[in-house]
């Protein structure tokens, strides 16, 4: 769940839609169901800032809503929606004004509040899981287990390095969705019962 307003409502992407509820009382506040249509499961964590919320699922697409006052309550007004925007289970990350994420085929950078696409990369690790640290995106491919370091910039796709951890498990048709984690200069990766830890203190900053 995400807390996005000072009066403590929470946001969750449920089976039938993106919803907001009052954290103190549990009262339903608003709903947006377009990004949940035809989707058997909605897993990606919504991304929220300044009264706006992004959500996405593979079977529907990705989109942003702005939460506005509607009489005595609230409503979700759609700002943009597109089937080609980030929808992967591995989530999307917001860095400054820009959202980074993948669908099943591409990695995309877009303006969070307007939906303007800044770049699309078609030969990356998509679909993938993300985290952000020290100017870089750490991207973990769901299928192959490859890991890439991408500069977090809207200017263009800039890959700083890529590798495959040793001993990646054979997942068959399954995939790995665990988000990478960077903490105290160490990168943690998890893939079907295998955990790797890498010292990235000297390589996290993008020059």
Secondary structure, DSSP 8 states (H G I E B T S, - for coil): -EE-STT-EEEEEETTEEEEEETTT--EEEEE-GGGTT-S---S--EEETTEEEEEETTTEEEEEEEEEETTEEEEEEEEEETTS---TT-EEEETTEEEEE-SS-EEEEETTT--EEEEESSS--SEEEEEETTEEEEEETTT-EEEEEE--SSS--EEEEEE-TT----TT-------EEETTEEEEEETTEEEEEE-TTTSS--
